[in-house]
Amino acid sequence: MSHHSHFRDFITFLSTISGDIANVTAPPFFLAPVSVVEVGSCWTERPLVFISATRETDPETRALRVLQWILCSLRSQFYIGQGDKAGLKKPLNAFLGEIFQGQWTDGTSTARMICEQVSHHPPITACYMWDDEHQIRGEGYTRVEMNFSGNLNIKQTGHAIVHLDKYNEHYLVPMPNCKVRGFLSASLYPEIYGTYYLTSSTGFTSQITFSGKGFFSGARNSFEAKLYRTDDEKKEPLYTARGQWSDRFVIMDTRGIKEPIICEPGAVPASKLEVAPLEAQDAWETRKAWQHVLAALRGNDMQGIVKEKTKVEEAQRAMRREEAAAGKVWEPKFFSSSEDSPLFHELAAGTPWALEAERTKGVWTFDQEKSKTAVKPYHGELTPLGVLKGADESS
């Protein structure tokens, strides 16, 4: 049976499900060779863009640089690093406790990241990024929900907060929702939709409104944004940005003081991801845990994908049953949750943004104390495939 026939069957299957399908297993041909825990790489894969705000002495310009960085990250985030000409595939569903650790170097800057799947039901991923030399760090989390109605509707609940420690400055970053379109033609692409706010503790707000290609007009992945002073009741823009976040957009100074900034996110390649060699990785690190699935995906081995993926999934289900029977609660290695975030409320004031902590099992932040005691092997003899005493975990 061809992939196109399988694709039609998959659409028919999705149409029968009325609830959340975030944890539904996608067919092998629809899978990207990367796990959900790596999607946050979009924020740090260009270190000089990530740290650009720290190089500015003016708070208005820093707010602009943060906006530019977020807009430039969208292409890699929603096309899962493949680019807008390569179609769209679904990343692997992360299992509970899955960890990603990596770094990128670009010029004189090195950006680092730790991500961890802190919940599986519902699926919640937490992320921490930093560059100590340039005194920038960020932490965020998101719960992903999906449903199918002709399009695949992806809703994210959560947020990120970026700290410029050099200036004691904070930015609240949204997690936008998305629709995956093109199911009828089997040529999938994402469209972000809605209006979102990126706010700073120094009194600047960026309002970003996403649109897209309609039946008769519009361009795919379009948006408009404006940056204004938060206390300006008229919201007169200091800067505007327009274009396509997956292709090309232009940032304009409305006062004519600065030259336009032309951004083409796909024109400059990302820095090379650096991770520990496979033999030095922990069993819970994503590249090692999924190594055989990833090899099968690269080799287009459909039976191998199903076989190796099923091993992990069945072992995880057994682990959850054992925990439930023993009354145990899984404890993440790098992140902790709290009931509220005063900083969120301070930064979200004046926007329609609500925290919704009850839907994300709290507010997830990087736990510095936990990280100091997180040593390999992270879970002793327990691996994602169960307890493997004296066995080769890669077998």
C-alpha positions as a Markdown table, in Angstrom:
| # | Residue | x | y | z |
|---|---|---|---|---|
| 1 | Met | 0.0 | 0.0 | 0.0 |
| 2 | Ser | 1.4 | 3.5 | -0.9 |
| 3 | His | 2.0 | 6.2 | 1.6 |
| 4 | His | -0.8 | 8.2 | 0.0 |
| 5 | Ser | -3.2 | 5.3 | 0.8 |
| 6 | His | -1.9 | 5.1 | 4.3 |
| 7 | Phe | -2.3 | 8.9 | 4.6 |
| 8 | Arg | -6.0 | 8.7 | 3.6 |
| 9 | Asp | -6.5 | 5.9 | 6.2 |
| 10 | Phe | -4.8 | 8.1 | 8.9 |
| 11 | Ile | -7.1 | 11.0 | 8.1 |
| 12 | Thr | -10.1 | 8.7 | 8.3 |
| 13 | Phe | -8.9 | 7.5 | 11.7 |
| 14 | Leu | -8.3 | 11.0 | 13.0 |
| 15 | Ser | -11.8 | 12.0 | 12.0 |
| 16 | Thr | -13.3 | 9.3 | 14.3 |
| 17 | Ile | -11.6 | 10.8 | 17.5 |
| 18 | Ser | -13.5 | 13.6 | 19.2 |
| 19 | Gly | -11.0 | 14.4 | 22.0 |
| 20 | Asp | -7.4 | 15.3 | 22.4 |
| 21 | Ile | -5.1 | 13.3 | 20.0 |
| 22 | Ala | -1.8 | 14.7 | 21.2 |
| 23 | Asn | -0.6 | 11.3 | 22.3 |
| 24 | Val | -2.0 | 9.4 | 19.3 |
| 25 | Thr | 0.7 | 7.3 | 17.6 |
| 26 | Ala | 1.2 | 8.6 | 14.1 |
| 27 | Pro | 2.0 | 6.3 | 11.2 |
| 28 | Pro | 5.7 | 5.7 | 10.5 |
| 29 | Phe | 5.8 | 7.7 | 7.2 |
| 30 | Phe | 4.4 | 10.8 | 9.0 |
| 31 | Leu | 7.1 | 10.9 | 11.7 |
| 32 | Ala | 10.0 | 13.3 | 11.9 |
| 33 | Pro | 13.4 | 12.0 | 13.1 |
| 34 | Val | 13.3 | 14.1 | 16.2 |
| 35 | Ser | 11.4 | 14.0 | 19.5 |
| 36 | Val | 9.2 | 16.7 | 20.9 |
| 37 | Val | 11.8 | 17.5 | 23.6 |
| 38 | Glu | 14.1 | 18.9 | 20.9 |
| 39 | Val | 11.6 | 21.3 | 19.3 |
| 40 | Gly | 12.7 | 24.1 | 21.7 |
| 41 | Ser | 16.0 | 24.1 | 19.8 |
| 42 | Cys | 14.4 | 26.8 | 17.6 |
| 43 | Trp | 15.2 | 29.4 | 20.3 |
| 44 | Thr | 18.9 | 28.6 | 20.7 |
| 45 | Glu | 20.1 | 27.2 | 17.4 |
| 46 | Arg | 21.3 | 30.7 | 16.4 |
| 47 | Pro | 23.2 | 31.9 | 19.5 |
| 48 | Leu | 24.0 | 35.4 | 18.2 |
| 49 | Val | 20.3 | 36.0 | 17.6 |
| 50 | Phe | 19.5 | 34.5 | 21.0 |
| 51 | Ile | 21.9 | 36.9 | 22.9 |
| 52 | Ser | 21.4 | 39.9 | 20.6 |
| 53 | Ala | 19.3 | 41.9 | 23.2 |
| 54 | Thr | 22.1 | 41.7 | 25.7 |
| 55 | Arg | 24.4 | 43.7 | 23.4 |
| 56 | Glu | 22.0 | 46.7 | 23.4 |
| 57 | Thr | 22.2 | 49.5 | 26.0 |
| 58 | Asp | 18.8 | 51.0 | 25.2 |
| 59 | Pro | 15.7 | 49.1 | 26.6 |
| 60 | Glu | 13.6 | 50.0 | 23.6 |
| 61 | Thr | 16.2 | 48.4 | 21.3 |
| 62 | Arg | 16.5 | 45.4 | 23.6 |
| 63 | Ala | 12.7 | 44.9 | 23.4 |
| 64 | Leu | 13.0 | 45.0 | 19.6 |
| 65 | Arg | 15.8 | 42.4 | 19.5 |
| 66 | Val | 13.7 | 40.0 | 21.7 |
| 67 | Leu | 10.8 | 40.4 | 19.2 |
| 68 | Gln | 13.1 | 39.8 | 16.3 |
| 69 | Trp | 14.5 | 36.7 | 18.0 |
| 70 | Ile | 11.1 | 35.2 | 18.7 |
| 71 | Leu | 9.9 | 35.9 | 15.1 |
| 72 | Cys | 13.0 | 34.3 | 13.7 |
| 73 | Ser | 12.5 | 31.1 | 15.7 |
| 74 | Leu | 9.0 | 30.4 | 14.4 |
| 75 | Arg | 10.1 | 28.8 | 11.1 |
| 76 | Ser | 12.2 | 26.1 | 12.7 |
| 77 | Gln | 9.7 | 25.6 | 15.5 |
| 78 | Phe | 6.6 | 24.9 | 13.4 |
| 79 | Tyr | 8.3 | 23.3 | 10.4 |
| 80 | Ile | 10.2 | 21.1 | 13.0 |
| 81 | Gly | 13.6 | 22.2 | 11.6 |
| 82 | Gln | 12.8 | 21.0 | 8.1 |
| 83 | Gly | 12.0 | 24.3 | 6.4 |
| 84 | Asp | 8.9 | 25.4 | 4.6 |
| 85 | Lys | 9.7 | 23.6 | 1.3 |
| 86 | Ala | 10.2 | 20.1 | 2.9 |
| 87 | Gly | 6.6 | 19.5 | 4.0 |
| 88 | Leu | 5.6 | 18.8 | 7.5 |
| 89 | Lys | 6.0 | 15.7 | 9.8 |
| 90 | Lys | 5.1 | 15.0 | 13.4 |
| 91 | Pro | 7.9 | 14.7 | 16.0 |
| 92 | Leu | 8.0 | 11.6 | 18.2 |
| 93 | Asn | 5.7 | 11.8 | 21.3 |
| 94 | Ala | 8.1 | 12.3 | 24.2 |
| 95 | Phe | 7.9 | 9.8 | 27.0 |
| 96 | Leu | 7.8 | 10.8 | 30.6 |
| 97 | Gly | 11.3 | 11.7 | 31.9 |
| 98 | Glu | 12.8 | 12.1 | 28.4 |
| 99 | Ile | 15.7 | 14.6 | 28.5 |
| 100 | Phe | 17.4 | 16.6 | 25.8 |
| 101 | Gln | 20.7 | 18.4 | 26.4 |
| 102 | Gly | 22.6 | 20.3 | 23.8 |
| 103 | Gln | 24.5 | 23.4 | 22.9 |
| 104 | Trp | 25.2 | 25.6 | 19.9 |
| 105 | Thr | 28.2 | 27.9 | 19.2 |
| 106 | Asp | 28.1 | 30.9 | 16.8 |
| 107 | Gly | 31.0 | 33.3 | 16.8 |
| 108 | Thr | 31.7 | 34.1 | 20.5 |
| 109 | Ser | 28.4 | 33.0 | 21.9 |
| 110 | Thr | 27.5 | 29.5 | 23.1 |
| 111 | Ala | 23.8 | 28.8 | 23.9 |
| 112 | Arg | 22.9 | 25.8 | 26.0 |
| 113 | Met | 19.6 | 24.0 | 26.6 |
| 114 | Ile | 18.0 | 21.4 | 28.8 |
| 115 | Cys | 14.5 | 20.1 | 28.1 |
| 116 | Glu | 12.5 | 17.5 | 29.9 |
| 117 | Gln | 9.2 | 15.8 | 29.5 |
| 118 | Val | 7.7 | 16.5 | 32.9 |
| 119 | Ser | 4.2 | 15.0 | 32.2 |
| 120 | His | 2.9 | 12.5 | 29.7 |
| 121 | His | -0.9 | 12.7 | 30.5 |
| 122 | Pro | -1.3 | 15.5 | 29.6 |
| 123 | Pro | 1.9 | 16.0 | 27.6 |
| 124 | Ile | 3.9 | 18.8 | 29.1 |
| 125 | Thr | 7.5 | 19.8 | 28.1 |
| 126 | Ala | 9.7 | 22.1 | 30.1 |
| 127 | Cys | 12.7 | 23.9 | 28.8 |
| 128 | Tyr | 15.7 | 25.9 | 30.1 |
| 129 | Met | 18.1 | 27.9 | 27.9 |
| 130 | Trp | 21.1 | 30.0 | 28.9 |
| 131 | Asp | 24.3 | 31.7 | 28.0 |
| 132 | Asp | 26.1 | 32.6 | 31.3 |
| 133 | Glu | 28.7 | 34.8 | 29.6 |
| 134 | His | 26.1 | 37.1 | 28.2 |
| 135 | Gln | 23.9 | 36.9 | 31.2 |
| 136 | Ile | 20.8 | 35.6 | 29.5 |
| 137 | Arg | 18.5 | 32.7 | 30.5 |
| 138 | Gly | 15.0 | 31.6 | 29.8 |
| 139 | Glu | 12.6 | 29.0 | 31.0 |
| 140 | Gly | 9.3 | 27.9 | 29.6 |
| 141 | Tyr | 6.8 | 25.0 | 29.4 |
| 142 | Thr | 3.9 | 24.0 | 27.3 |
| 143 | Arg | 1.0 | 21.6 | 27.3 |
| 144 | Val | 0.1 | 20.5 | 23.8 |
| 145 | Glu | -3.5 | 19.5 | 22.8 |
| 146 | Met | -4.6 | 18.4 | 19.4 |
| 147 | Asn | -7.8 | 17.7 | 17.7 |
| 148 | Phe | -8.8 | 17.1 | 14.1 |
| 149 | Ser | -11.6 | 18.9 | 12.2 |
| 150 | Gly | -10.3 | 18.7 | 8.6 |
| 151 | Asn | -7.3 | 20.6 | 9.8 |
| 152 | Leu | -5.1 | 19.5 | 12.7 |
| 153 | Asn | -5.6 | 22.0 | 15.5 |
| 154 | Ile | -2.7 | 22.4 | 17.9 |
| 155 | Lys | -3.3 | 24.3 | 21.1 |
| 156 | Gln | -0.4 | 25.3 | 23.4 |
| 157 | Thr | -1.0 | 26.2 | 27.1 |
| 158 | Gly | 2.1 | 27.7 | 28.9 |
| 159 | His | 4.6 | 30.4 | 28.5 |
| 160 | Ala | 8.3 | 31.3 | 28.7 |
| 161 | Ile | 10.1 | 34.0 | 30.6 |
| 162 | Val | 13.4 | 35.3 | 29.4 |
| 163 | His | 15.7 | 37.1 | 31.9 |
| 164 | Leu | 18.4 | 39.5 | 30.9 |
| 165 | Asp | 20.3 | 39.4 | 34.2 |
| 166 | Lys | 22.7 | 42.1 | 33.1 |
| 167 | Tyr | 19.8 | 44.6 | 33.2 |
| 168 | Asn | 17.5 | 42.8 | 35.7 |
| 169 | Glu | 15.0 | 42.7 | 32.8 |
| 170 | His | 12.3 | 40.1 | 32.1 |
| 171 | Tyr | 10.2 | 39.3 | 29.0 |
| 172 | Leu | 7.0 | 37.2 | 28.9 |
| 173 | Val | 7.0 | 35.1 | 25.7 |
| 174 | Pro | 3.8 | 33.4 | 24.3 |
| 175 | Met | 3.3 | 29.9 | 23.0 |
| 176 | Pro | 1.2 | 30.3 | 19.9 |
| 177 | Asn | -1.5 | 28.0 | 18.6 |
| 178 | Cys | -1.3 | 26.4 | 15.2 |
| 179 | Lys | -3.4 | 24.7 | 12.5 |
| 180 | Val | -1.9 | 22.1 | 10.2 |
| 181 | Arg | -3.5 | 22.5 | 6.8 |
| 182 | Gly | -3.3 | 20.7 | 3.5 |
| 183 | Phe | -4.6 | 17.3 | 4.5 |
| 184 | Leu | -6.8 | 17.0 | 1.4 |
| 185 | Ser | -3.8 | 17.4 | -0.9 |
| 186 | Ala | -1.4 | 15.5 | 1.4 |
| 187 | Ser | 0.8 | 18.6 | 1.3 |
| 188 | Leu | 0.9 | 19.7 | 4.9 |
| 189 | Tyr | 1.9 | 23.1 | 6.2 |
| 190 | Pro | 1.4 | 25.0 | 9.5 |
| 191 | Glu | -0.5 | 28.3 | 10.0 |
| 192 | Ile | -0.2 | 30.1 | 13.3 |
| 193 | Tyr | -3.4 | 31.9 | 14.2 |
| 194 | Gly | -4.5 | 34.5 | 16.8 |
| 195 | Thr | -3.1 | 37.6 | 18.4 |
| 196 | Tyr | -0.4 | 37.3 | 21.1 |
| 197 | Tyr | 1.6 | 39.7 | 23.3 |
| 198 | Leu | 5.3 | 39.8 | 24.1 |
| 199 | Thr | 5.8 | 42.0 | 27.1 |
| 200 | Ser | 8.8 | 43.4 | 29.0 |
| 201 | Ser | 9.4 | 44.6 | 32.5 |
| 202 | Thr | 10.8 | 47.8 | 31.1 |
| 203 | Gly | 7.5 | 49.0 | 29.7 |
| 204 | Phe | 7.3 | 47.7 | 26.1 |
| 205 | Thr | 4.8 | 45.5 | 24.5 |
| 206 | Ser | 4.8 | 43.7 | 21.1 |
| 207 | Gln | 1.4 | 42.7 | 19.7 |
| 208 | Ile | 1.7 | 40.0 | 17.0 |
| 209 | Thr | -1.3 | 39.0 | 14.9 |
| 210 | Phe | -1.0 | 36.0 | 12.6 |
| 211 | Ser | -3.0 | 35.3 | 9.5 |
| 212 | Gly | -2.5 | 33.1 | 6.5 |
| 213 | Lys | -3.6 | 32.0 | 3.1 |
| 214 | Gly | -7.3 | 32.0 | 2.6 |
| 215 | Phe | -9.4 | 30.5 | -0.2 |
| 216 | Phe | -9.1 | 33.7 | -2.3 |
| 217 | Ser | -6.3 | 35.8 | -0.9 |
| 218 | Gly | -3.5 | 36.1 | 1.5 |
| 219 | Ala | 0.0 | 34.6 | 1.7 |
| 220 | Arg | 0.9 | 31.5 | 3.8 |
| 221 | Asn | 2.4 | 32.2 | 7.2 |
| 222 | Ser | 1.7 | 35.9 | 7.2 |
| 223 | Phe | 1.8 | 38.2 | 10.3 |
| 224 | Glu | 1.8 | 41.8 | 11.4 |
| 225 | Ala | 3.4 | 43.0 | 14.6 |
| 226 | Lys | 3.9 | 46.3 | 16.4 |
| 227 | Leu | 6.0 | 47.3 | 19.3 |
| 228 | Tyr | 4.7 | 50.1 | 21.5 |
| 229 | Arg | 5.1 | 51.6 | 25.0 |
| 230 | Thr | 2.9 | 49.6 | 27.3 |
| 231 | Asp | 1.5 | 52.8 | 29.0 |
| 232 | Asp | 0.5 | 54.3 | 25.6 |
| 233 | Glu | -3.3 | 54.1 | 25.6 |
| 234 | Lys | -3.3 | 54.6 | 21.8 |
| 235 | Lys | -0.7 | 51.9 | 21.3 |
| 236 | Glu | 1.1 | 54.0 | 18.7 |
| 237 | Pro | 3.8 | 51.7 | 17.2 |
| 238 | Leu | 7.5 | 52.5 | 17.6 |
| 239 | Tyr | 8.3 | 49.6 | 15.2 |
| 240 | Thr | 6.2 | 47.5 | 12.9 |
| 241 | Ala | 7.0 | 44.1 | 11.4 |
| 242 | Arg | 5.2 | 42.5 | 8.4 |
| 243 | Gly | 5.7 | 39.6 | 6.1 |
| 244 | Gln | 6.0 | 35.8 | 6.3 |
| 245 | Trp | 7.6 | 34.3 | 9.4 |
| 246 | Ser | 8.6 | 31.2 | 7.3 |
| 247 | Asp | 10.2 | 33.2 | 4.5 |
| 248 | Arg | 10.9 | 37.0 | 4.7 |
| 249 | Phe | 9.7 | 39.9 | 6.8 |
| 250 | Val | 10.7 | 43.5 | 7.4 |
| 251 | Ile | 10.9 | 45.5 | 10.6 |
| 252 | Met | 10.3 | 49.2 | 10.2 |
| 253 | Asp | 11.1 | 52.1 | 12.5 |
| 254 | Thr | 7.9 | 54.2 | 12.3 |
| 255 | Arg | 9.8 | 57.4 | 13.1 |
| 256 | Gly | 12.2 | 56.9 | 10.3 |
| 257 | Ile | 15.2 | 57.0 | 12.6 |
| 258 | Lys | 16.7 | 53.6 | 11.9 |
| 259 | Glu | 17.0 | 51.7 | 8.6 |
| 260 | Pro | 14.6 | 48.8 | 8.0 |
| 261 | Ile | 15.7 | 45.4 | 9.2 |
| 262 | Ile | 15.2 | 42.6 | 6.6 |
| 263 | Cys | 14.9 | 39.1 | 8.2 |
| 264 | Glu | 15.0 | 35.9 | 6.2 |
| 265 | Pro | 15.0 | 33.1 | 8.8 |
| 266 | Gly | 15.7 | 30.3 | 6.3 |
| 267 | Ala | 18.6 | 32.1 | 4.6 |
| 268 | Val | 21.1 | 31.7 | 7.4 |
| 269 | Pro | 21.8 | 28.1 | 8.5 |
| 270 | Ala | 21.5 | 27.2 | 12.1 |
| 271 | Ser | 24.6 | 26.5 | 14.1 |
| 272 | Lys | 25.6 | 22.8 | 14.5 |
| 273 | Leu | 24.0 | 21.1 | 17.4 |
| 274 | Glu | 26.5 | 19.7 | 19.8 |
| 275 | Val | 25.5 | 16.7 | 22.0 |
| 276 | Ala | 27.5 | 14.2 | 24.0 |
| 277 | Pro | 28.5 | 11.1 | 22.0 |
| 278 | Leu | 25.9 | 8.4 | 22.2 |
| 279 | Glu | 28.0 | 6.2 | 24.4 |
| 280 | Ala | 28.3 | 9.1 | 26.9 |
| 281 | Gln | 24.6 | 9.9 | 27.0 |
| 282 | Asp | 22.3 | 8.7 | 29.7 |
| 283 | Ala | 19.6 | 6.2 | 28.9 |
| 284 | Trp | 17.0 | 8.9 | 29.3 |
| 285 | Glu | 18.5 | 11.3 | 26.9 |
| 286 | Thr | 16.5 | 11.5 | 23.7 |
| 287 | Arg | 19.1 | 10.6 | 21.1 |
| 288 | Lys | 20.1 | 7.4 | 23.0 |
| 289 | Ala | 16.6 | 6.4 | 24.0 |
| 290 | Trp | 15.2 | 6.7 | 20.5 |
| 291 | Gln | 18.4 | 5.7 | 18.6 |
| 292 | His | 17.0 | 2.6 | 16.9 |
| 293 | Val | 13.8 | 4.4 | 15.9 |
| 294 | Leu | 15.8 | 7.2 | 14.5 |
| 295 | Ala | 18.0 | 4.8 | 12.6 |
| 296 | Ala | 14.9 | 3.1 | 11.1 |
| 297 | Leu | 13.5 | 6.5 | 10.2 |
| 298 | Arg | 16.7 | 7.5 | 8.4 |
| 299 | Gly | 16.7 | 4.2 | 6.6 |
| 300 | Asn | 13.0 | 4.4 | 5.7 |
| 301 | Asp | 12.5 | 1.0 | 7.4 |
| 302 | Met | 8.8 | 1.1 | 8.2 |
| 303 | Gln | 8.7 | -2.2 | 10.0 |
| 304 | Gly | 11.8 | -1.3 | 12.0 |
| 305 | Ile | 10.2 | 2.0 | 13.1 |
| 306 | Val | 7.1 | 0.3 | 14.4 |
| 307 | Lys | 9.1 | -2.5 | 16.1 |
| 308 | Glu | 11.5 | -0.2 | 17.9 |
| 309 | Lys | 8.9 | 2.5 | 18.8 |
| 310 | Thr | 6.6 | -0.1 | 20.2 |
| 311 | Lys | 9.3 | -1.4 | 22.5 |
| 312 | Val | 9.6 | 2.0 | 24.1 |
| 313 | Glu | 5.9 | 2.7 | 24.3 |
| 314 | Glu | 5.0 | -0.6 | 25.8 |
| 315 | Ala | 7.8 | -0.4 | 28.4 |
| 316 | Gln | 6.5 | 3.1 | 29.4 |
| 317 | Arg | 3.0 | 1.8 | 29.8 |
| 318 | Ala | 4.2 | -1.0 | 32.0 |
| 319 | Met | 6.2 | 1.6 | 34.1 |
| 320 | Arg | 3.2 | 3.7 | 34.6 |
| 321 | Arg | 1.1 | 0.7 | 35.8 |
| 322 | Glu | 3.8 | -0.3 | 38.2 |
| 323 | Glu | 4.0 | 3.3 | 39.6 |
| 324 | Ala | 0.2 | 3.4 | 40.0 |
| 325 | Ala | 0.2 | 0.1 | 41.8 |
| 326 | Ala | 3.0 | 1.2 | 44.2 |
| 327 | Gly | 1.5 | 4.7 | 44.7 |
| 328 | Lys | 4.6 | 6.4 | 43.3 |
| 329 | Val | 4.6 | 9.8 | 41.6 |
| 330 | Trp | 7.3 | 10.5 | 38.9 |
| 331 | Glu | 9.7 | 13.2 | 39.9 |
| 332 | Pro | 11.4 | 15.2 | 37.1 |
| 333 | Lys | 15.2 | 15.6 | 37.4 |
| 334 | Phe | 15.6 | 19.3 | 36.4 |
| 335 | Phe | 12.2 | 21.0 | 36.8 |
| 336 | Ser | 9.7 | 21.7 | 39.6 |
| 337 | Ser | 6.2 | 23.1 | 39.5 |
| 338 | Ser | 4.6 | 25.7 | 41.7 |
| 339 | Glu | 1.0 | 26.8 | 42.0 |
| 340 | Asp | 1.4 | 30.4 | 40.8 |
| 341 | Ser | 3.8 | 32.9 | 39.2 |
| 342 | Pro | 3.7 | 36.5 | 40.5 |
| 343 | Leu | 6.2 | 37.5 | 37.7 |
| 344 | Phe | 3.8 | 36.1 | 35.1 |
| 345 | His | 0.9 | 38.2 | 36.5 |
| 346 | Glu | 3.1 | 41.3 | 36.6 |
| 347 | Leu | 4.2 | 40.9 | 33.0 |
| 348 | Ala | 0.8 | 39.9 | 31.6 |
| 349 | Ala | -1.0 | 42.8 | 33.2 |
| 350 | Gly | -3.1 | 44.7 | 30.6 |
| 351 | Thr | -3.3 | 41.8 | 28.2 |
| 352 | Pro | -6.0 | 39.1 | 27.9 |
| 353 | Trp | -3.5 | 36.5 | 28.9 |
| 354 | Ala | -4.4 | 34.0 | 31.7 |
| 355 | Leu | -2.0 | 31.7 | 33.5 |
| 356 | Glu | -4.2 | 28.4 | 33.5 |
| 357 | Ala | -1.8 | 26.7 | 35.9 |
| 358 | Glu | -4.5 | 24.1 | 36.7 |
| 359 | Arg | -4.3 | 22.8 | 33.1 |
| 360 | Thr | -0.5 | 22.4 | 33.2 |
| 361 | Lys | 0.0 | 20.7 | 36.6 |
| 362 | Gly | 1.3 | 24.0 | 37.9 |
| 363 | Val | 3.9 | 26.5 | 36.7 |
| 364 | Trp | 7.1 | 24.7 | 35.6 |
| 365 | Thr | 10.5 | 26.3 | 36.2 |
| 366 | Phe | 14.1 | 25.1 | 36.1 |
| 367 | Asp | 15.2 | 23.9 | 39.6 |
| 368 | Gln | 18.8 | 24.9 | 40.2 |
| 369 | Glu | 19.1 | 22.8 | 43.3 |
| 370 | Lys | 17.8 | 19.7 | 41.5 |
| 371 | Ser | 20.2 | 20.3 | 38.6 |
| 372 | Lys | 23.2 | 20.2 | 41.0 |
| 373 | Thr | 22.3 | 16.7 | 42.2 |
| 374 | Ala | 21.2 | 15.4 | 38.8 |
| 375 | Val | 24.1 | 13.0 | 37.9 |
| 376 | Lys | 24.2 | 10.1 | 35.5 |
| 377 | Pro | 22.7 | 7.6 | 35.5 |
| 378 | Tyr | 19.7 | 9.8 | 36.2 |
| 379 | His | 17.4 | 7.0 | 37.3 |
| 380 | Gly | 19.9 | 4.4 | 38.5 |
| 381 | Glu | 19.3 | 1.0 | 36.8 |
| 382 | Leu | 15.9 | 2.2 | 35.5 |
| 383 | Thr | 15.9 | 2.9 | 31.8 |
| 384 | Pro | 13.1 | 3.9 | 29.4 |
| 385 | Leu | 12.8 | 0.2 | 28.6 |
| 386 | Gly | 12.6 | -0.9 | 32.2 |
| 387 | Val | 15.3 | -2.1 | 34.6 |
| 388 | Leu | 18.2 | -3.6 | 32.6 |
| 389 | Lys | 20.7 | -4.9 | 35.0 |
| 390 | Gly | 24.1 | -5.7 | 33.5 |
| 391 | Ala | 22.6 | -5.4 | 30.0 |
| 392 | Asp | 23.6 | -3.2 | 27.1 |
| 393 | Glu | 21.0 | -0.4 | 27.2 |
| 394 | Ser | 21.4 | 0.2 | 23.5 |
| 395 | Ser | 20.4 | -3.4 | 22.6 |
